[in-house]
């Protein structure tokens, strides 16, 4: 049961964004400071991308530029994460 819950969380766009940021900063997701929610609402981000249509969100986090496109592509400082 726990692995199914973690798998669902990993499919959430906001968690993928956190993973991409952590990878860029060469740290673990649990060690990110400040937490992502201090910059952008992760639930709102997931909801924005739950439908279809043209959308693009760009925001800054600790000196990094994060871009999320309508196709759910995530880029941190120009590096694309799948």
ZADO-301963 format. One record per residue (C-alpha): residue number from 1; x, y, z. Coordinates in pm, whole numbers, plus 50000, padded with zeros to 5 digits. Each point is the difference from the previous one (the first is absolute). Layout:
BEGIN
<atom NUM; <X; Y; Z>>;
...
This chain:
BEGIN
<atom 1; <50000; 50000; 50000>>;
<atom 2; <50276; 50246; 50089>>;
<atom 3; <50180; 49944; 49669>>;
<atom 4; <49680; 50076; 49806>>;
<atom 5; <49959; 50326; 50191>>;
<atom 6; <50362; 50098; 49934>>;
<atom 7; <49962; 49909; 49632>>;
<atom 8; <49694; 50227; 49972>>;
<atom 9; <50188; 50283; 50170>>;
<atom 10; <50290; 49958; 49761>>;
<atom 11; <49762; 50042; 49707>>;
<atom 12; <49886; 50338; 50131>>;
<atom 13; <50145; 50286; 49801>>;
<atom 14; <50094; 50192; 50313>>;
<atom 15; <50207; 49707; 50128>>;
<atom 16; <50174; 49970; 49664>>;
<atom 17; <50084; 50372; 50026>>;
<atom 18; <50144; 49944; 50347>>;
<atom 19; <50209; 49710; 49868>>;
<atom 20; <50133; 50214; 49714>>;
<atom 21; <50093; 50284; 50235>>;
<atom 22; <50169; 49760; 50243>>;
<atom 23; <50195; 49845; 49714>>;
<atom 24; <50117; 50342; 49883>>;
<atom 25; <50101; 50097; 50353>>;
<atom 26; <50164; 49659; 50053>>;
<atom 27; <49802; 49928; 50314>>;
<atom 28; <49727; 49767; 50120>>;
<atom 29; <49638; 50111; 49962>>;
<atom 30; <49949; 49993; 50376>>;
<atom 31; <50294; 50237; 50049>>;
<atom 32; <49871; 50279; 49774>>;
<atom 33; <49989; 50326; 50191>>;
<atom 34; <49783; 50193; 49987>>;
<atom 35; <49723; 49755; 49916>>;
<atom 36; <49844; 50044; 49656>>;
<atom 37; <49668; 50107; 50155>>;
<atom 38; <50169; 50318; 50128>>;
<atom 39; <50040; 50107; 49635>>;
<atom 40; <49706; 49842; 49817>>;
<atom 41; <49696; 49800; 50111>>;
<atom 42; <50068; 49639; 49887>>;
<atom 43; <49629; 49909; 50009>>;
<atom 44; <49913; 50298; 49782>>;
<atom 45; <50279; 49904; 49759>>;
<atom 46; <49858; 49647; 49971>>;
<atom 47; <49650; 50138; 49943>>;
<atom 48; <50116; 50247; 49734>>;
<atom 49; <50144; 49714; 49797>>;
<atom 50; <49720; 49750; 50063>>;
<atom 51; <49800; 50117; 49700>>;
<atom 52; <50091; 50067; 49643>>;
<atom 53; <50078; 50324; 49831>>;
<atom 54; <50291; 50233; 49949>>;
<atom 55; <50171; 50075; 50328>>;
<atom 56; <50351; 50085; 50105>>;
<atom 57; <50120; 50077; 50350>>;
<atom 58; <50335; 50156; 50080>>;
<atom 59; <50126; 50078; 50347>>;
<atom 60; <50321; 50048; 50190>>;
<atom 61; <50135; 49788; 50281>>;
<atom 62; <50326; 50077; 50181>>;
<atom 63; <50153; 50167; 49695>>;
<atom 64; <49879; 49734; 49755>>;
<atom 65; <49740; 50048; 49727>>;
<atom 66; <49738; 49726; 49978>>;
<atom 67; <49779; 49969; 49693>>;
<atom 68; <49708; 49759; 49964>>;
<atom 69; <49832; 49972; 49659>>;
<atom 70; <49653; 49879; 49901>>;
<atom 71; <50141; 49659; 49903>>;
<atom 72; <50127; 49970; 50362>>;
<atom 73; <50361; 50048; 49893>>;
<atom 74; <50209; 50137; 50285>>;
<atom 75; <50314; 50207; 49948>>;
<atom 76; <50229; 50135; 50269>>;
<atom 77; <50245; 50263; 49879>>;
<atom 78; <49944; 49875; 49645>>;
<atom 79; <50068; 49632; 50079>>;
<atom 80; <49698; 49787; 49911>>;
<atom 81; <49888; 49725; 50238>>;
<atom 82; <49767; 49719; 49892>>;
